[in-house]
Amino acid sequence: MRLPLQKRTRIVTWLAALGFVALLTAGPLASSARSESLFALVLIVDTALLIAFLSRRPAFALAVPAVVFGGLLIAGALKFQYLTTPLLAPDLVYFLNRDLLDVARRYPSVMIALASGAVLIPGLLILVWWLDRPRLFAHLRPAPRRLAQGVGALAAMALLIAVDTPRGPFADVFDKGMWAMMNNRNYIVDFFASFWQTQIVVPKVAADAEKGVVWSQSSADNPPACAKVRCATAKFTSAQEHPDIVSILEESTFDPSMLKDCTIAQFCKLKMFAADGRTRAHGFATMHVWGGGTWTSEFALLTGLNHLSFGEAGLYAPYNLAPRVAYTLPRVLHAAGYRVIAIYPMTGDFINARNAYKDYGFDKFYDGQDYGLSWESPDSDLVQVFDRIYAREKKTIGKQPLFVMLLTLREHGPHMDPYNTMPPPFDKPLFPGHWKPKELDDWLNLNLANYLYRVSGSDAAIAHIEKTLLDSGRPALLFHFGDHQPSFDGAIRELKKIVPASVPDANFITYYMLKTNYKPARGDYNYPVLDISFAGSLILDIAGVPKDAFFQANALMRERCQGRYLDCPNKPLLDSYDNYVFDTLHAVHE
């Protein structure tokens, strides 16, 4: 029996109201930050008012924010769960493509949510529109009713614009910056505040820069590390002029010995972090992200730049910065006669990697998917792919030097595999009772067991590549570094870390290691902490490869500020460097 219109309308209104209240409870009212809670609350209520004035359907006005904002809340939570970052507005520009489906295929719950959202969101709204009827201002005549609607809608729209403006009443919500947004869980707030974080800003000329600083080097400042005469000795069977270079980005990796509570040598002292007779430079490295954002560490290594220099939108460097960069490490190496290749551990469509690497100047991009690699592939699988590609490339190019950029992925979070899925001794808590409360202790022990198990695989993989490369009979350089610390779902911040006193934030510190099988022209590359933006010029110096104008300046800044970049205490010197890089060299096109 069909329900009467009035009863249907009452039921759908109550259901829409329940959905609206559920949204407020799970969204704005769940936030501990008062300004962010109020910001989201005003956004949602004002949106409901705007829809009410436009449609005159009260149930529909409640249903639209309940369904749309609720969908954003669920999408943000899912993205944070699996990728440690919430849904942001730029994601709709950069990630709403096949990348999204590639990620979703690996997580059934994400795929189910996407499919459900694509069907349920429009379906529910159409259903509510059909069941509801225009009731607001029904007692007014047409002309006054339209006037009331128009005035109300304009007022609601004006309030909506004022609220979602960086200089509006909620300016403090916008001031926290993109990376802070990417590491908290106020999903509705983060999404709407991030609309204003999409514009690339190239640094302007600083008026208070130090005057008369020379940022160029002579050939004497950049001697060859492996001249033809020395490399044609009995030590090397190949007479390459320049060494082969392998750079390995170790996903979510840091030296566990930097943790104050990691005191068991069996787990915390690994060979890949220890210096030996072939080590030319090593130590702490400053990264520009934590918990995620690997592509920004790639960007920093390959361009010598810091994505933070370009405003909040710099976080999407593979899309909006890679095509604009004028100087890159691969281009310098290519000019010196190198073949430059990349081995990527997953599909090259992810985060625009294939296109970005082309913009950086790589000759060849090896897609990990073509070699059976995936997110779950252990480092041992990646090593087998490296061996095949490296051997084939060297057989083809002969004495031509080779640069390989290799990325690992197994260390990526989440680090919550159950103990029974890992072999001994990682199948139980390694540091029981270290942290309080018990929930934190249990959580950190589980994450650390996962991390230390996976990094032991990295340790074996690095040892294999080091032997393959440095015992090859050819001059060679191996560089590997951690791209950022893992998040442990935010709990990494609870772990006390032993870092130099000059470090502003210990959560942005990982490690770097550079080894060669020859003695470079200079041997004193020691820094308290090395910013990853200087790693490219360090590699060029130790490899003895001539640098272009940008990397000459980069090397000089590295030395003059002892490895520090944006946190260099000599602000006039930093301003002079930035003026030279961005205004004189035009390192990034507008």
C-alpha positions as CSV (number, residue, x, y, z in Angstrom):
1,M,0.0,0.0,0.0
2,R,1.4,3.4,-1.0
3,L,2.1,5.8,1.8
4,P,0.3,9.2,1.7
5,L,2.3,12.1,0.4
6,Q,2.4,13.9,3.7
7,K,3.6,10.8,5.6
8,R,6.3,10.1,3.0
9,T,7.5,13.6,3.3
10,R,7.6,13.4,7.1
11,I,9.6,10.2,6.9
12,V,12.1,11.4,4.4
13,T,12.6,14.7,6.4
14,W,13.3,12.7,9.6
15,L,15.8,10.5,7.8
16,A,17.5,13.5,6.3
17,A,17.6,15.2,9.7
18,L,19.2,12.0,11.3
19,G,21.8,11.9,8.5
20,F,22.5,15.6,9.1
21,V,22.9,15.2,12.9
22,A,25.2,12.1,12.2
23,L,27.4,14.2,10.0
24,L,27.7,17.0,12.6
25,T,28.5,14.4,15.3
26,A,31.2,12.6,13.2
27,G,32.5,15.8,11.6
28,P,32.6,19.2,13.3
29,L,31.6,18.1,16.8
30,A,34.3,15.4,16.8
31,S,37.2,17.9,16.4
32,S,39.1,19.0,19.4
33,A,40.2,22.3,17.8
34,R,37.5,24.8,18.5
35,S,38.2,27.1,15.5
36,E,38.3,24.1,13.1
37,S,35.1,22.6,14.6
38,L,33.3,26.0,14.2
39,F,34.6,26.4,10.6
40,A,33.2,23.0,9.5
41,L,30.0,23.6,11.4
42,V,29.3,26.9,9.7
43,L,30.2,25.4,6.3
44,I,27.7,22.6,6.7
45,V,24.9,24.6,8.2
46,D,25.3,27.4,5.7
47,T,25.3,25.0,2.8
48,A,22.0,23.5,4.1
49,L,20.5,27.0,4.3
50,L,21.7,27.8,0.7
51,I,20.1,24.6,-0.6
52,A,16.9,25.3,1.4
53,F,16.6,28.8,-0.1
54,L,17.2,27.6,-3.6
55,S,15.1,24.5,-3.6
56,R,12.5,25.2,-0.9
57,R,12.8,21.5,0.0
58,P,13.9,21.2,3.7
59,A,14.6,17.4,3.5
60,F,16.7,17.9,0.4
61,A,18.5,20.8,2.0
62,L,19.5,18.5,4.9
63,A,20.3,15.5,2.7
64,V,22.7,17.4,0.4
65,P,25.3,18.3,3.0
66,A,24.7,14.9,4.8
67,V,25.5,13.0,1.7
68,V,28.2,15.2,0.1
69,F,30.1,16.2,3.3
70,G,29.6,12.7,4.7
71,G,31.1,11.3,1.5
72,L,34.1,13.7,1.8
73,L,34.5,12.6,5.5
74,I,34.5,8.9,4.5
75,A,36.8,9.5,1.5
76,G,39.2,11.4,3.7
77,A,39.3,8.7,6.4
78,L,39.9,6.0,3.8
79,K,42.7,7.9,2.1
80,F,44.3,8.6,5.4
81,Q,44.0,5.0,6.5
82,Y,45.8,3.6,3.4
83,L,48.0,6.5,2.2
84,T,48.5,8.4,5.5
85,T,47.1,11.7,3.9
86,P,43.5,12.9,3.8
87,L,41.6,13.9,0.7
88,L,42.5,17.4,-0.4
89,A,41.1,19.6,-3.1
90,P,44.2,19.4,-5.4
91,D,43.7,15.6,-5.4
92,L,40.7,16.2,-7.6
93,V,43.0,17.9,-10.1
94,Y,46.0,15.6,-9.9
95,F,44.8,12.2,-8.7
96,L,41.3,11.8,-10.1
97,N,42.5,9.5,-12.9
98,R,43.8,6.0,-13.4
99,D,46.2,6.4,-10.5
100,L,43.2,6.4,-8.2
101,L,41.9,3.1,-9.7
102,D,45.4,1.6,-9.5
103,V,45.5,2.3,-5.7
104,A,41.9,1.2,-5.2
105,R,42.5,-2.1,-6.9
106,R,45.0,-3.0,-4.1
107,Y,42.5,-2.2,-1.4
108,P,39.0,-3.8,-1.8
109,S,37.4,-1.6,0.8
110,V,38.5,1.5,-1.2
111,M,37.2,0.1,-4.4
112,I,33.9,-0.8,-2.7
113,A,33.7,2.7,-1.3
114,L,34.4,4.3,-4.7
115,A,31.8,2.2,-6.5
116,S,29.2,2.7,-3.7
117,G,29.8,6.5,-3.7
118,A,29.4,6.7,-7.5
119,V,26.0,5.0,-7.2
120,L,24.7,6.0,-3.8
121,I,25.5,9.8,-3.7
122,P,23.5,10.8,-6.9
123,G,20.9,8.1,-6.3
124,L,20.1,9.2,-2.7
125,L,19.9,12.9,-3.7
126,I,17.6,12.1,-6.7
127,L,15.4,10.0,-4.4
128,V,15.1,12.7,-1.7
129,W,14.4,15.3,-4.3
130,W,11.6,13.1,-5.7
131,L,10.1,12.3,-2.2
132,D,10.4,15.8,-0.8
133,R,8.3,18.8,-2.1
134,P,8.8,22.5,-2.1
135,R,7.3,23.6,1.2
136,L,9.3,26.6,2.5
137,F,7.6,30.0,2.1
138,A,4.5,28.1,0.8
139,H,2.3,30.7,2.6
140,L,3.7,33.5,0.5
141,R,2.6,34.7,-2.8
142,P,5.0,34.1,-5.8
143,A,6.6,37.5,-5.9
144,P,7.4,37.8,-2.1
145,R,8.4,34.2,-2.1
146,R,11.0,34.7,-4.9
147,L,12.3,37.8,-3.1
148,A,12.7,35.9,0.1
149,Q,14.4,33.1,-1.7
150,G,16.8,35.4,-3.6
151,V,17.7,37.5,-0.5
152,G,18.3,34.3,1.6
153,A,20.3,32.6,-1.1
154,L,22.5,35.6,-1.7
155,A,23.1,36.0,2.1
156,A,24.0,32.3,2.5
157,M,26.3,32.5,-0.6
158,A,28.1,35.6,0.8
159,L,28.6,33.9,4.2
160,L,29.9,30.7,2.4
161,I,32.5,32.8,0.5
162,A,33.5,34.7,3.6
163,V,34.0,31.6,5.7
164,D,36.0,29.7,3.1
165,T,38.5,32.6,2.5
166,P,42.1,32.6,4.0
167,R,41.6,36.3,5.1
168,G,38.1,35.7,6.5
169,P,37.0,35.0,10.1
170,F,38.7,31.6,10.1
171,A,42.2,32.7,8.9
172,D,43.9,30.7,11.6
173,V,42.4,27.5,10.0
174,F,44.2,28.3,6.8
175,D,47.5,29.3,8.4
176,K,48.5,25.8,9.5
177,G,49.7,24.9,6.0
178,M,49.4,22.0,3.6
179,W,51.6,19.6,5.4
180,A,49.9,20.1,8.7
181,M,46.6,19.4,6.8
182,M,48.1,16.2,5.4
183,N,48.9,14.9,8.8
184,N,45.7,15.4,10.8
185,R,42.2,14.0,10.6
186,N,39.9,17.0,10.3
187,Y,38.9,15.7,6.9
188,I,36.2,18.3,6.0
189,V,38.3,21.2,7.2
190,D,41.4,20.0,5.4
191,F,39.5,19.5,2.1
192,F,37.9,23.0,2.0
193,A,40.9,24.8,3.4
194,S,43.2,23.2,0.7
195,F,41.3,24.9,-2.2
196,W,43.6,27.9,-1.6
197,Q,46.8,25.8,-1.6
198,T,47.0,25.1,-5.3
199,Q,49.0,28.1,-6.7
200,I,52.8,27.7,-7.3
201,V,54.7,30.7,-6.0
202,V,58.3,31.2,-7.2
203,P,60.4,33.0,-4.6
204,K,60.7,36.7,-5.1
205,V,63.9,38.7,-4.9
206,A,64.9,39.3,-1.3
207,A,66.1,42.8,-0.7
208,D,68.2,42.0,2.4
209,A,70.5,39.4,0.7
210,E,74.2,39.4,1.4
211,K,76.0,41.4,-1.3
212,G,78.9,40.3,-3.5
213,V,78.6,36.6,-3.0
214,V,80.1,34.6,-5.8
215,W,78.1,31.5,-6.7
216,S,80.2,30.0,-9.5
217,Q,83.2,27.6,-9.4
218,S,86.3,27.1,-11.5
219,S,87.3,23.8,-13.0
220,A,89.9,23.6,-10.3
221,D,87.1,23.5,-7.7
222,N,85.6,20.4,-9.4
223,P,88.4,18.0,-10.3
224,P,87.6,14.6,-11.9
225,A,87.4,11.9,-9.3
226,C,88.4,9.1,-11.6
227,A,90.6,10.4,-14.5
228,K,91.2,8.1,-17.4
229,V,94.8,7.2,-16.3
230,R,93.8,6.2,-12.8
231,C,90.8,4.3,-13.8
232,A,92.7,2.2,-16.4
233,T,94.8,0.7,-13.7
234,A,94.8,-3.0,-12.7
235,K,92.2,-2.2,-10.0
236,F,89.5,-1.5,-12.7
237,T,89.0,-3.7,-15.8
238,S,87.0,-0.8,-17.4
239,A,88.5,2.5,-18.5
240,Q,85.4,4.5,-17.8
241,E,86.1,8.2,-17.3
242,H,83.3,8.6,-14.8
243,P,81.9,6.1,-12.3
244,D,78.6,4.3,-12.6
245,I,76.2,5.8,-10.1
246,V,73.3,4.1,-8.4
247,S,71.0,6.1,-6.2
248,I,68.5,4.2,-4.0
249,L,65.6,5.9,-2.4
250,E,64.7,3.8,0.6
251,E,61.0,4.2,1.2
252,S,60.0,5.3,4.8
253,T,63.5,4.4,6.1
254,F,65.6,5.8,9.0
255,D,68.4,4.5,11.1
256,P,66.7,2.8,14.0
257,S,69.7,3.5,16.2
258,M,68.6,7.1,16.3
259,L,65.7,6.0,18.5
260,K,66.7,6.4,22.1
261,D,64.8,3.3,23.1
262,C,66.1,1.1,20.3
263,T,69.0,-0.4,22.3
264,I,69.1,-4.0,21.1
265,A,72.0,-4.2,18.7
266,Q,70.6,-7.2,16.8
267,F,67.7,-5.1,15.6
268,C,69.0,-1.5,15.9
269,K,72.5,-1.7,14.5
270,L,72.3,-2.6,10.8
271,K,75.2,-2.7,8.2
272,M,73.5,-0.4,5.7
273,F,73.8,2.5,8.2
274,A,77.4,1.8,9.2
275,A,80.4,3.5,7.7
276,D,83.4,1.5,6.5
277,G,86.5,1.9,4.4
278,R,84.5,2.7,1.2
279,T,82.3,5.3,2.9
280,R,82.9,8.9,1.6
281,A,80.0,10.7,3.3
282,H,77.2,9.6,5.6
283,G,75.0,10.7,8.5
284,F,71.7,12.4,9.2
285,A,69.7,13.8,6.4
286,T,67.0,16.5,6.5
287,M,63.8,15.6,4.6
288,H,61.0,18.0,3.9
289,V,58.1,15.7,4.7
290,W,57.4,13.0,7.3
291,G,55.0,10.0,7.1
292,G,54.4,10.4,3.4
293,G,55.2,12.5,0.3
294,T,58.0,10.4,-1.2
295,W,57.7,12.3,-4.5
296,T,59.0,15.5,-2.8
297,S,62.1,13.7,-1.7
298,E,62.6,12.5,-5.3
299,F,62.1,16.1,-6.5
300,A,64.7,17.4,-4.0
301,L,67.4,14.9,-4.9
302,L,66.9,15.3,-8.7
303,T,66.5,19.1,-8.8
304,G,68.4,20.4,-5.8
305,L,65.3,22.3,-4.8
306,N,63.0,22.2,-1.8
307,H,59.3,22.0,-2.7
308,L,58.5,24.2,0.3
309,S,60.1,27.1,-1.5
310,F,57.1,27.3,-3.8
311,G,54.2,27.5,-1.4
312,E,51.8,24.8,-0.4
313,A,51.2,23.7,-4.0
314,G,54.8,22.5,-4.1
315,L,53.6,19.4,-2.5
316,Y,52.4,18.3,-5.9
317,A,55.9,18.7,-7.5
318,P,55.6,15.8,-10.0
319,Y,52.7,17.5,-11.6
320,N,53.3,21.2,-11.3
321,L,57.0,21.7,-10.7
322,A,58.7,19.0,-12.8
323,P,57.8,20.5,-16.1
324,R,59.1,24.0,-15.0
325,V,62.5,23.0,-13.6
326,A,65.5,24.2,-15.8
327,Y,68.3,22.3,-14.0
328,T,68.4,18.7,-12.9
329,L,70.9,16.1,-11.8
330,P,70.0,13.8,-14.8
331,R,70.6,16.6,-17.3
332,V,74.1,17.3,-15.8
333,L,75.0,13.6,-15.9
334,H,73.6,13.3,-19.4
335,A,75.8,16.2,-20.5
336,A,78.8,14.4,-19.1
337,G,78.1,11.3,-21.2
338,Y,75.9,9.2,-18.9
339,R,73.0,7.1,-19.7
340,V,70.3,7.9,-17.1
341,I,67.6,5.4,-16.2
342,A,65.0,4.9,-13.5
343,I,63.7,1.7,-12.0
344,Y,60.3,2.3,-10.4
345,P,58.8,-0.2,-8.0
346,M,55.2,0.2,-9.3
347,T,53.2,1.5,-12.3
348,G,54.7,4.7,-13.8
349,D,51.3,6.3,-13.9
350,F,51.3,6.6,-10.1
351,I,51.7,10.2,-9.0
352,N,52.6,11.1,-12.6
353,A,56.0,9.4,-12.1
354,R,56.7,8.5,-15.8
355,N,56.0,12.0,-17.0
356,A,57.9,13.6,-14.2
357,Y,61.0,11.5,-14.8
358,K,60.9,12.5,-18.4
359,D,60.8,16.1,-17.4
360,Y,63.7,15.5,-15.0
361,G,65.8,14.2,-18.0
362,F,65.8,10.4,-17.7
363,D,66.6,8.4,-20.9
364,K,64.6,5.4,-19.8
365,F,61.9,4.6,-17.3
366,Y,61.5,1.0,-16.2
367,D,57.9,0.5,-15.0
368,G,57.9,-2.0,-12.1
369,Q,54.6,-3.4,-13.2
370,D,56.2,-4.7,-16.3
371,Y,58.5,-6.7,-14.1
372,G,55.9,-8.1,-11.7
373,L,56.6,-5.6,-8.9
374,S,53.9,-4.3,-6.7
375,W,53.4,-2.5,-3.4
376,E,53.8,-5.8,-1.5
377,S,57.1,-6.8,-3.3
378,P,59.9,-7.4,-0.9
379,D,63.3,-5.7,-1.6
380,S,64.7,-9.1,-2.6
381,D,62.3,-9.0,-5.7
382,L,63.4,-5.5,-6.5
383,V,67.1,-6.5,-6.3
384,Q,66.5,-9.3,-8.9
385,V,64.9,-6.7,-11.2
386,F,67.9,-4.4,-10.6
387,D,70.4,-7.1,-11.4
388,R,68.7,-7.9,-14.7
389,I,68.4,-4.3,-15.9
390,Y,71.8,-3.2,-14.7
391,A,73.5,-6.2,-16.4
392,R,71.6,-5.6,-19.6
393,E,72.3,-1.9,-19.7
394,K,76.0,-2.3,-19.0
395,K,76.3,-5.0,-21.7
396,T,74.6,-2.6,-24.2
397,I,76.4,0.7,-23.4
398,G,79.9,-0.8,-22.6
399,K,82.2,1.9,-21.2
400,Q,79.6,4.6,-21.1
401,P,78.9,5.5,-17.5
402,L,75.4,4.7,-16.2
403,F,73.2,6.4,-13.6
404,V,70.4,4.4,-12.0
405,M,67.7,5.9,-9.8
406,L,66.1,3.0,-7.9
407,L,63.2,3.2,-5.5
408,T,62.1,0.7,-2.9
409,L,58.5,0.4,-1.6
410,R,58.3,-2.4,1.0
411,E,58.9,-0.1,3.9
412,H,55.8,1.9,3.1
413,G,53.1,1.9,5.8
414,P,50.9,0.8,7.3
415,H,53.2,-1.1,9.7
416,M,50.5,-3.2,11.3
417,D,50.8,-6.7,10.0
418,P,50.0,-9.2,12.8
419,Y,52.9,-10.7,14.6
420,N,52.0,-14.2,13.3
421,T,52.7,-13.1,9.7
422,M,56.4,-12.3,10.5
423,P,59.3,-14.7,11.2
424,P,61.1,-14.8,14.5
425,P,62.2,-12.7,16.3
426,F,59.8,-10.2,14.9
427,D,56.8,-12.4,15.8
428,K,56.4,-10.8,19.2
429,P,56.9,-7.4,20.9
430,L,60.6,-6.5,20.9
431,F,60.4,-3.7,23.5
432,P,57.5,-4.7,25.8
433,G,56.6,-2.2,28.6
434,H,58.6,0.7,27.1
435,W,55.8,3.2,26.6
436,K,52.6,4.2,28.5
437,P,49.7,3.9,28.3
438,K,49.5,0.2,27.4
439,E,47.6,1.0,24.2
440,L,50.5,3.1,22.9
441,D,53.0,0.5,24.0
442,D,51.2,-2.3,22.1
443,W,50.8,0.0,19.1
444,L,54.4,1.1,18.9
445,N,55.7,-2.4,19.5
446,L,53.6,-3.7,16.6
447,N,54.7,-0.9,14.3
448,L,58.4,-1.2,15.3
449,A,58.4,-5.0,14.8
450,N,57.0,-4.5,11.3
451,Y,59.5,-1.7,10.6
452,L,62.5,-3.6,11.8
453,Y,61.5,-6.7,10.0
454,R,61.1,-4.9,6.7
455,V,64.3,-2.8,7.2
456,S,66.2,-6.1,7.7
457,G,65.2,-7.0,4.2
458,S,66.5,-3.6,3.0
459,D,69.7,-4.2,4.8
460,A,70.2,-7.5,2.8
461,A,69.2,-5.8,-0.5
462,I,71.7,-2.9,0.0
463,A,74.5,-5.4,0.8
464,H,73.8,-7.2,-2.4
465,I,73.7,-4.1,-4.6
466,E,76.8,-2.7,-2.9
467,K,78.7,-5.9,-3.7
468,T,77.4,-6.0,-7.2
469,L,78.3,-2.4,-7.9
470,L,81.5,-1.8,-5.9
471,D,83.1,-5.2,-6.8
472,S,82.2,-4.9,-10.5
473,G,85.7,-4.0,-11.8
474,R,84.3,-0.6,-12.9
475,P,84.6,2.7,-10.9
476,A,81.3,3.1,-9.1
477,L,79.4,5.2,-6.6
478,L,76.5,4.0,-4.4
479,F,74.2,6.5,-2.7
480,H,71.2,5.5,-0.7
481,F,68.9,7.5,1.7
482,G,65.6,7.4,3.6
483,D,63.0,9.5,1.9
484,H,61.0,10.2,5.1
485,Q,60.2,8.7,8.5
486,P,57.2,6.3,8.6
487,S,54.2,7.6,10.4
488,F,53.2,4.6,12.6
489,D,49.7,6.3,12.4
490,G,51.2,9.4,14.0
491,A,52.8,7.5,16.9
492,I,56.3,8.0,15.5
493,R,56.2,11.4,17.2
494,E,56.1,9.6,20.6
495,L,59.5,8.1,20.1
496,K,62.5,10.1,21.4
497,K,65.2,10.5,18.9
498,I,68.9,11.2,19.2
499,V,69.8,13.9,16.6
500,P,72.1,16.9,16.5
501,A,71.1,20.0,18.6
502,S,70.8,22.1,15.4
503,V,67.9,20.0,14.1
504,P,64.6,22.0,14.4
505,D,62.3,18.9,14.3
506,A,63.6,15.4,14.8
507,N,60.6,14.0,12.8
508,F,62.1,15.3,9.6
509,I,65.4,13.4,9.9
510,T,66.5,10.2,8.2
511,Y,69.9,9.1,6.9
512,Y,72.1,9.1,3.9
513,M,75.1,6.9,2.9
514,L,77.5,7.4,0.0
515,K,80.2,4.9,-0.9
516,T,82.7,4.5,-3.7
517,N,85.3,1.9,-4.8
518,Y,87.8,4.6,-5.5
519,K,89.2,7.5,-3.5
520,P,87.7,10.8,-4.6
521,A,89.8,13.9,-5.1
522,R,88.5,15.3,-1.8
523,G,87.7,13.3,1.3
524,D,86.2,15.7,3.9
525,Y,82.5,15.8,3.2
526,N,81.2,15.9,6.8
527,Y,78.0,17.7,7.9
528,P,76.1,17.7,11.1
529,V,73.0,17.1,9.0
530,L,72.7,17.2,5.2
531,D,69.6,18.6,3.5
532,I,68.5,16.2,0.8
533,S,68.4,19.2,-1.6
534,F,72.2,19.1,-1.5
535,A,72.7,15.4,-2.2
536,G,72.8,15.9,-6.0
537,S,75.8,18.3,-5.9
538,L,77.5,16.0,-3.3
539,I,77.1,13.0,-5.7
540,L,78.5,15.1,-8.6
541,D,81.5,16.3,-6.5
542,I,82.5,12.8,-5.3
543,A,81.9,11.4,-8.8
544,G,84.1,14.2,-10.3
545,V,81.4,15.1,-12.8
546,P,81.5,18.8,-14.1
547,K,78.6,20.7,-12.6
548,D,76.4,23.3,-14.4
549,A,75.8,26.8,-13.0
550,F,73.0,25.7,-10.7
551,F,74.8,22.7,-9.1
552,Q,77.9,24.8,-8.6
553,A,75.9,27.2,-6.5
554,N,74.2,24.3,-4.8
555,A,77.6,22.9,-3.8
556,L,78.8,26.2,-2.5
557,M,75.7,26.7,-0.5
558,R,76.1,23.2,0.9
559,E,79.6,24.1,2.1
560,R,78.9,27.6,3.3
561,C,76.0,26.6,5.5
562,Q,77.3,23.1,6.5
563,G,74.6,21.1,4.8
564,R,71.6,23.2,5.9
565,Y,69.3,24.9,3.5
566,L,66.0,26.6,4.4
567,D,67.0,26.4,8.1
568,C,70.4,28.0,7.4
569,P,71.0,30.4,10.3
570,N,72.7,32.9,7.9
571,K,69.6,34.4,6.4
572,P,71.3,37.0,4.2
573,L,73.4,34.2,2.7
574,L,70.3,32.1,2.1
575,D,68.6,35.1,0.4
576,S,71.7,35.6,-1.8
577,Y,71.6,32.0,-2.9
578,D,67.8,32.1,-3.6
579,N,68.2,35.4,-5.5
580,Y,70.9,33.8,-7.7
581,V,69.0,30.5,-8.2
582,F,65.6,32.0,-8.9
583,D,66.2,35.5,-10.3
584,T,69.6,35.0,-12.1
585,L,69.5,31.4,-13.2
586,H,65.7,31.2,-13.4
587,A,65.8,27.6,-12.1
588,V,62.0,27.4,-12.2
589,H,60.0,28.9,-15.1
590,E,57.0,31.0,-14.1
